[in-house]
Amino acid sequence: MIKRNFAGLIASLLMVCSFATFCLCGCGADVIELSPEEEAQWEARQIDLYRDVVLSDFSAETLDGKTVGFEDCFSGNTITMINIWGTFCSSCIEEMPEIVKAYNELPDKTNIITICTDAGDNDKNLKFAREVMDKVDAQFLTIIPDEHLKIDLTDRTDCFPTTIFVDETGKTVGTPYMGNCEKEGYLEAIRECMKAIEHQ
């Protein structure tokens, strides 16, 4: 019994460490290969994390100091893609040009915003986040999460980047996308979310 419990503890610790490394390095990195069962468990957990998200009550600043809320981000848009990233995440930064390309080819009544989780931590992070966005000439909003966005969204995020999709009420649609992606992958996800709403 003792050996079995100890072995189970070691297995659990290894799985947690694998997930942590997998998330912090970015899902596009070839660091840890999960078994099909582990991957299914992890994906199910991620889906559950965002299942009940409704972003309707926030007032946050953008990287350039403007205050934005629900109306600025979601009003009039059938689907808004929200990319959650951090200045510590190389995979997040590497995919920004693809997000810009997707933004430039968005279908009607859709939008993209990003949330930089640590841009508000200190001046160094804020400066770096601005440099990342300036380098790719991002025209979409990049938000620094306020307390509402932290509680409702970013505090539950443990994989970077994570991308979710919300409808015009701020409620999640479809499933979250963990890891970096290319332009066409994001555009296809947006189109699928729009179809899902049309068939409701």
Secondary structure, DSSP 4 states (H G I P E B T S, - for coil): -HHHHHHHHHHHHHHHHHHHHHHHH-TTSSS----HHHHHHHHHHHHHHHTT-B--S-EEEETTS-EEEHHHHHTT-SEEEEEEE-TT-HHHHHHHHHHHHHHHTPPTTEEEEEEETTTTT-HHHHHHHHHHHHHTT--SEEEE--HHHHHHTGGG--SSSEEEEE-TTSBB-S--EES---HHHHHHHHHHHHHHHHT-
